[in-house]
Amino acid sequence: MMGCDTVSYGGRGIVVESISAEAWLIQRAQARDEAAFEQLMRLHADKLYNYLVRMVGNPTDAEDLLQEVFLRAYQGLPSFDGRASLSTWLYRIATNLCIDHQRRRARRVTTVSYSAQEDDEGEPTEWEFADPNAPDPLEALMHKELQQVVEQAIQSLSPKLRAVLLLYDVEGLSYEEIAQALRIPMGTVKSRLNHARTRIQRQVEAYLRGETK
């Protein structure tokens, strides 16, 4: 028996057989059904906005960029071929807009066991660092000021490094999905992730040693 999903838009509930709700909405949006497109954007808006805020560090700019993502998505959706997921495609648009945004402006994380080491198979390991002063580093990480140091370290990364870090550690994308979103080799994804983690590790450790304010 065929599976079915219920899609609600335009005030009506519609049962869709043998196709996911999102795939059906994509088909309708590609045919310029504006209600279907708005439903798709609502499904992804919160995660995209949170990603944009951390990429550009400014909620107002993030709001503007989110609207630009939606505009680009609406314009480009007819050519969306489904080889990557819709969310991956939207993250690609969002990342490119963030990079352009920061180029135009001349200047414009809970698991913190940092270590930029790679395992025997070349995979990035979990982040680990030692607090030379506190007996329990995890307790120190809960301190609001240290969280701000971590956030500032993330914001100090280049957009390309920050994008990989946020997509992997915050948004939960796989290496393959990030490679698709950013159109870079998987090895480059891993290299940028290690580089980003190393940069953050150094800044956090310097703070813990009292070398920065």
N, C-alpha and C positions, 0 to 999 in steps of 0.2 A: 504494500500500500504506500502511496506517495506521502511524503512528509508535507506538512503545511505550516505556514507562519501567518500570524495576523498582523497586518500593517494598518496603522491608523493615521490618516492625514486628511486635511480638508474637512474634518468633522465626521468622517466615516471610517468604519472598520472594514477592512477588506481581507479575505482569506486568500493566500497565495500558495499554490501547490508546486512542489518540486523545485523551488527556488528560495533562497534565503530572503528574508525581509529586506536586507540592505541591497542585495543584488537587484531585487525588483525595483526598489526606489532608484537605484542608479539607472536602470533602463528607462524609467519614467522621466528622470531628470535629464537624461541625454536627449529625450524627445522634447525637452523644454517644458516639462511639467514643473512649474515653479513651486507648487505645494510640496511635491516630492523632494525637490532640491532643498527647500527650507527644512524639511524633516531630516534629511541627511546632515545638514549643517548643525542642527540642534544635537544630533547624536554625537558629534565630534567637537563641538564648540568648547566645552569646558577643558578637555585635555589639551586642545590646541592653545587656548588662552594661557593655561598654566605654563606650558612649554615656552610660549612667546615671552611671558613675563620674566622667566628665568634666563632666556636668551638675551633680552635687551635691558632687563633690570628696571623697567619703568612701566607701570600699569597703563598709563595713558597711551604710550607708544604701542604697547601690546594690543590695546583695543583697536587702534588704527590699523595695525598690521593684520589683526584678525579679520577686519572688514576687507582688507586687500586680499587675504587668502581666499575668502569667500568669492570675491570678484574674479580672481584668477581661476578658481575652481569652476565657477559657472561658465567662464569663457572656454576653459579647456576640457570640460567634462565630455563633450561629444567625441573627443579623441582618446579618452581614457579606455585602455584596452584590457584592463583587469589582470595584467601579468603580475603586478604588485597589488597588495590590498589597497583599498581606498585610503585607509589611515596612513599607510606608508607613503602614498602619493601626496596626501595633504601635508605630511611632515616635510616632504621634499620641497613643496611650494613654500611652506613656512620658513624653512631653513634658508632657502635662497633669498627670501625677502629680508630676513634678519641680517644676512651677510651684506646685502645691498644697502640696508638701512645704516649699518655701522660704517660702511665705506663712505656713505654720503655725509655722515657726521664725523668729521675728522677724528674725534674721540667721543667720541661720544662719551648633611644628607644622612642619621639616622643609622646608616651603616658605616660608620667611619672606623673601620679597622683597616687603615690604609697600608698598602705596600704595592709598589709598581713592579714587583718581581713577576716573572713569567714562570709557569710550571714547566715540566719536562717536555710538554707538547707545544710550548709556545703560547699557551692560553693565559690571559691576564688573571692573576689571582686576586683574592679579596684584599682590600686595603687594610694595612695594619701599621700602626705606629705606636711607639712607647712614649708615655708621658713621664719625663724624668722626675717630676715633682709629686704628682698625685699617685696614691697607692692604687686607685682604680680609674684607669683612663676612661672607661665608659661613663662613669659618674661625671668626670670633667666635661665630656662631650655634651652632656645635658645642659650645661651652663649656657645661658642665652648669649653671652658675649662670645663664647667659642663658636657657637653656631653662626654668629655673624661673621666671624673670621673665615669660616668655611665658605659661606655665601660670597664674601668678598673675593676669596680665592677663585671661586668659580667664575665670577664676573670678570676677573682679570685675565682669564684665558682668551685666546683668540676665538672668534666665532666658530671656526672649523673644529677646534678642540672641544669647545663648550658644547657644540651640537652633538658630537659623538658621546660625550660624557652624559649629557642629559637624556638623550635617546636611549642609552643603554641602562644607566643606573636609576633614572627617575621614571622614564616612560616604559621601560621594560621591553624594548625591542631587542630582537636577536641580532647577532652580527650580520646575518644574511639580510634581514630587513633593513638594517642601517645602511648596508652596502647598496641596497636597492634605492633607498630613500635619497642618499647622497650621491649615488652613481660613482662610487669609488670601490676599489678592490677590498675584499674582506681583510686582507693583510693590512691595508691602510687603516681600516676601522680599528683593528687590534692595536696597531702602533699608536694611533692618535689617542686611544683610550688609555694606554699605558703612560703616554706623555702627559696627558691631562692629570692623571692620578698622581704622577710624580711631582708635578708643579704644585698641586694642592697639598700633598704630603709635606713638601718643603716649607710652604708657608705656615701650615698648622704647627709643625714641629718648631719652627722659629718662634712662633707665638708662645708655645708652651715653655720654651727655654727663656722667655722674657726678652727676646731680641727685637720684638716689634710691639707696638702699642695697638 
